[in-house]
Amino acid sequence: MRVKRRIWATAAVATTAVAGVLVFEGVTGTSHVPDDAGPSSGPARTEVHHSALKVSKDGTSASLRRSGTDPFSMLGVTWTDPSAKITGTVEARTRALPSGDWSAWLPIDTEVDGRTEAGRTGTRGTTEPRWVGLSDGVEVRVSSGGGTSAGLPAGLRLDTVDPGRVGSEPAAYAVDATDEPSAEPTDPTSDPAVPSTEPSESAGGETTGPATETPTPGTTVDPSTTADPGTSPSAPTESPSATVTAEPTATLPPPLPSTAPKPPIVSRAEWNADESLDDESPDYMDTVKAVFVHHTAQTNAYSCADSAAIVRGLHAYHVQSNGWKDLGYNFLVDKCGTVFEGRKGGVDRAVLGAHTYGFNRETAGIAVIGLYTDSAAATAATTAVARVAAWKLGQYGVSPSSTTTLTAGATGTNYAGTRFTAGTAYTFGRISGHRDGYNTECPGTKLYAQLPTIRGYAAGPVTGLAVTSVTGAALSGTTYYTKADITVGWSATTPAVFVTTYELLVDGKPVAATTGSATSARTALAAGSHTVQVRATHQSGKTSVSAAATVVADRTAPVFSTKPNLALRTGTVNTAAVPLTLKWKASDAVQLRDVRLSAPVAKTYGPTTTSASHTAKSAVATTWKMTAYDRAGNSLAASVAGTPVILQESSATKSGSWTTKSSSSYLGGRSYSSGTKNAALTWTFTGRSAAWVVSRASTSGQAYVYVDGVKAATVDLKSSTTAYRQAIWTKSWSASAKHTVKIVVVGTSGRPTLTTDGLVYLK
C-alpha cells in the first residue's frame, strides 16, 4: 500500500442533501508547477484517491463535505457489492486546471458489471471511469432512480485518478499548504448503523492498491470463478469452461504465428504502466476464439497526446477501484488508431482478461477509447481494431468473418434480450460487441453498427475496388481511347494497410504489380481494344477484381477524305463579310472525335459535321486551318486559302439600256438597274466560285444567268421585303479557272426591272 498526502489551499464549499441525490463537491486553490519540474522516464506513479460517501438512513440520499481535491484526470463512483446496480443516474462536473473553469454536468455510465472479474477479494461495483482532463475540483450527484424502494448501494465512494506524468505530458502538482482542511461535520441524516469508510488521512484521501492474493506458481487459477467472501451471497460467479494456468517461466512455449500481420502496439513499458499495481502473474488460456469490442473513458473530446495517460488511468481504476488484478482489456485503441497493450502477459499470448462478464474465457477484449453512442468511430480507430482482431484470431487459424461457440461462464442477459445460462454454449461472431454478451449499450450504437465493416476489413477480401481513372486516355461513353502509355488509378473502401498487393490486369493477365499503399500503375498497350482491371490481394490471401474498363489503343491518325475547301454562298455581302461555306470530310479507323478550326477563327465541329458557314473580308487572302482528332488524340492537319473579290457592276460589259442608281445601301454606293428585255451584263474573272449580288423588292423582275456561254439558271429577284447586297445565285468549281458570267433581263410582265450590285468571285 502507498499512502501519499497532498495539501491544497481551500476555498468556499457547499453541501447539498436531497432525496435520492448524492452530492460531493471539492474546490481547491490555484495550483502551480514547480520550477524544477521536468520530463521523467520509467513507470508513471499513478494514484487513486478514494473518498467515501455517507448514505442516509433510507438509503436514497447522501452528502459529503470536502475542502479540496488532489489533481486528477479521471473519475468514477464505486460501491461495495459488485453485483449491485445504481438504477438512477450518476453525473459529475469538474474544475479544469489551470483555467479554473467548471465543466457542464457530465453523465457517467452505470452499465458496467462489477462482476466482470468476479470472485476476487475486494472486487467492487463501479461506474465506467470518465476521462475529464487535468482537474482540481469535482462535484458529483447520484440519483437513486425511484424513491425509497430503489435505494443506493452501500459503500459508495468517489474515486479520482491521477495517471501520473511522463515526459512532456501535463503535470498534476500540488501547491504548498496554506490552510489545513477543517474536520468534516457530522451528517445528521446518516445512518449510525453503517460504519463510515471515510479516509482518516488527508483531504486528498487514501491512495492504495488492491488487496490481492498471489497464486502459487504452477497452480490453476481462475479469477472469475474464485469465491469472493467480500461480495454479496447473491452475486453469481462464472463457471469454468477452459483451463487457465499461471504463467510458466522457462517452459512458456513460443507465441503462435498468425496468418495476419502484427500491427504496431505500444507496450506497457512504452505507456509507462505502473507495474507496482499488479503483483499477480497473468493467467493464460489455450485459445482465443473471439474478440469483444468495447468503448471506454466516456468522451471523444480528448487529445491523442493524452491517450497513454488515459490508459494509465484506466489501469489504475480497474485495479484500485474495481479491485481487478490488472487492466481488464487486452488491447486499447485510441481515436487516432494507436494500439496499446492492455493486460500484461504478452500481446501475442492468450491472456485471460476481464472485459465481458460471462465470456472472458477464450476471448480477448479490445476497447476503443471514447464514447460511440451518438457518433461513429474514426476510420483510424476501426482500422486498428480490425488489425488487432485479424492478427489475434489469425494466431488460432480462424477467420474474423466466421462464427464460433462460447460457453457462458455465468447466467445473464445480453442487450438484445437473449438469456444466457451458465455452462451452455452460444454462437457468437468472431468479432462481437460487448452488448452481444452482456446487457449494456457498449460499445455504443454507432460503433456497434461499424462491426460488419471491421469484420470485412479484418477478414477480406478488399471491398469497393474500382478503376477510378485512366490517365493518358480520353473517355467516350464507357470506353477509353489512348495513343500512348496509360496510368490506371483505382480506389478501395478497405484501408490500404490490409492490402498486400495490387495488380494491373490487361485482358486478364497481370502487367504490373504494386504495394498495397499504391493507387495507380502504368502500362503500355498494343494497338486494339483491351479490358483493364485491378486485382487486390487482402492480407488474408483473398483476392478481388474490379469491374473492367475498356481501353482502345490507337496510334493511327485520322484522314481527310475530302480536304477542306471554300465556296461562296448566298447571303448579305459586305466588304468586311463576304458569305462563304467551308467544307471538308474527315474519318478515322477507330473513332473520330472532332474537327477543329483554329484560323482565322476557332471552332470545334462534331465527327459527323462536314460543312460550316463563315464570312471573310473581301480582297484579303485568308487561310483556313483545320485539324481532325480521333478519340485517342491522334491528329491530322489540313488547310485551304481563299480571297473573296468584289467586281462592281461598272466593271461589267454592258448591252442594252442600264441606269445608274446611287445609295449607301449599294456596294460601293452605286448599282445598275434595267427593265429592258435582253439587256445584259457580263463579267470575266479567274476563280473557283462566283456569286451574283442584287437588290430585291416586291417589284423586282427576273434574269437569266449564263456561265461560260451556257444558260445556268433563271433567277427571280422578287422579295416581299426590300433587301440590298444579296448574293442570290452562286456557282463553284473544283479548281480555279477563267470563267464568264452573264446576266440577261427577262422583262417579266408587270415587273420587268432588276437591280444588280455586282459580282463576287473567290480566287
Phi, psi and omega in degrees: 000136173249136176237127181223135180251140172231127183256135184236148171294145186249160175224186182295146178230162180229150178237134179231133177225106179231160183301128175075008184233132175250125181240131174230128180232131175233129181231133183238172175278189182280136181261165173215159179263127180302148182296333184268011180293139179205176181295147178239164177230167181083189183300142175274141180275102178273149181222137175241126182254120182264123180238104185293150180245134179270128185259142180290169183300322181276000175072015183244356178216157179202160177209160180204129176262133179229147179259351180175169177226153168286156177301144179207167179228351181218149179213163174192165178248136180231165179210171192292309188274113182294342180269351180282159182229151166263112184277349179265225184232154174235129179225154178216153168226149188228159178254123188279145170256137004262004189292329184081005181281140177269139177282169169288171176292128184250125177290145178239127185295131180251011185277356182294137177263117181294347182274008183307323172242060185296154175095353180272142175296129177088002177295135184237160169281143184215158164278171169293137175291146180239127176280127182237358184080170186300120186220158176226012176212147183209146172225134184232142173226137182235129176255134180288341173080022176155056171069194186290335183289332182282307178067177177240147180294154181285157175075027181297138175207156174263130175248122175248138188243125169258110184283002180081170184236137179227131176058238185265011178295153179302140182266151175239088184251145178276155173267166176295144182291131175247345181198123176291137178297144180286159179295146182283130180289160179288136178273114184293344181266358184286157182268114183294344180282344180265115182294142181285139175250018179298133178296145179261003179276212184287176179298341179284353180085179182261137178255115186224165168259175182284157171276112185232161177244134181270124181290152176289130182307136177087355181269165179275128183229130176227096186294343180268000178238349181292136181297140179245105182293347182267001182258169180294141179300338182276352183287121180286156175239156181285144176266146186292145175222357179209153180283130178234126183236152175295154185296122173285165181261269184289342185266002181297121183291162178298151177299150178285140174290158180244154176281352180238152180295148177279127179283162174296134182228127176284118184286166177301321178296324182286329174266014171060050179299139174277089186289349177291346177287336187245114179243019179244152176285148177292158178252136185248150177247169180280336187202165168237113184263340182202162173238143174253133181261135183232167162235159185202170177076349166062020175205145172258355184273057177234154174274141179294344173293340179267358188301318180297321178294322177298317179297319177296321178297317178297320178301309181296319181295315180298323183277309190269343177255308180288331185084021179277166182285339186191179173307134188287324185276148175282328180217151173230145183229129177269174186292345177269000177093008177283134181257132179244141172293133178262243183304136184288165180130353180109119182297335182265015177249163175272080184271130177289123179254186177227091187219330183224101185304127181094341184221037175287330185285143177061024179222166173233150180250129177240118182252129174267124182289116180144182180239120188236039176284317184245348180229146182282154175287146179296154180303323179301321181287313180295325176297316180296318178300315180296322180295315179296315182297316180298317181292313183294314179292328179295338176294338184244016169069030182241150180276134179296345182267356183270184177241167179210174175247137176237140179269124181297131177269354179205159177276134181185189183227144176263182186297330181276357179096004177291131181266128178255139176246129181307135178089357180257141180273140180226154182270134178225153168291149179300329172245108183238164174266155178308321183295340178291335182248353183205153184281080179214156176283342180307134011268029182093144184302318184289315179292323178300321179292343179270356181300320176302322177295317179299317177299318179296317176302313187288320188268334185079178359283182176295131182249163177067021182286127182206145171285124184253341181200153171229094182283138184093007179222153178254137181265129174229112186066244178248012184242137174263146178233136181218153175246000183217197177294156179237155171243119182263126177254151181214169175214163178211151177279337175287128180303149185299333184296339179269356185261126179281308180213155166244141176234139175267124182252133173240118184055038176085357182247137180291133178239347178203147178230143181224175174283170180290346179271352181284154178231009178198162176207152184251146177205159173256149181239141171288158180301139180127183181265138184223153169260132182240129180222168174237133177247130180247137175250117178286159179300339177284349184097349179288143181244154174219151184233137180286165170297151185279142170251138178268125180234125179255123176265122185222120181243014180257130183285157174294174177229153170261100177291333169236114182290155180304137176215162184242148175209143175291150180228169178290158181143181180280132184256131170230159178296333180267353184207090175268123182291134176212167180242130174261126183236151178194173170206121182239155179209165181218149182293333180253290178198121176285134179269305180193171174237129185243130174267123182253340179207143007279353174228165180258123177214151177236133183239146179293169186293340181261355179283136183232000178203160179205145179272135179218179171227159178216155178288140178287148177065015179239124178287125183234134177256129180254115185254129181230148176224131177261133181239139171263177184295334181279348181101359173293149184215160175217131182257151176207161181208164175213144180242152178199153179229111175286136180234131179261123174258115179294160180296333181289345179274357181276158172276122186262151167216143184085189186264125179228139181247136178275132178239143182243135176187145177294347179284345182268154173299126181072003177086000181219161175208168175252144178224140180207140173242011182275124180300135179073004171297143189218155172229137182230130176244143176237134185205169173239114183190187182240003177199148181219152178216129178272131185250130185221172166253147185232146178204178181289343181258002183293148182262207184239163178214151170265142177244127178245136178240120181052041175085000182244131179297126184251332184192157167249122187245128179258121183272357184298139179211142180291338176237148180285134180216143182244158174055045182264120170284107188260337181221139178227158177210136181229155179232162183289339180214161179286134179202171179279131182218158172237142175233127182236134175246140183231133179288126180284326184078048183301134183300129178082342179207065185285341193276142172226154180235126181246143184249003177123191182228142175244135173229161183245122178246000000 
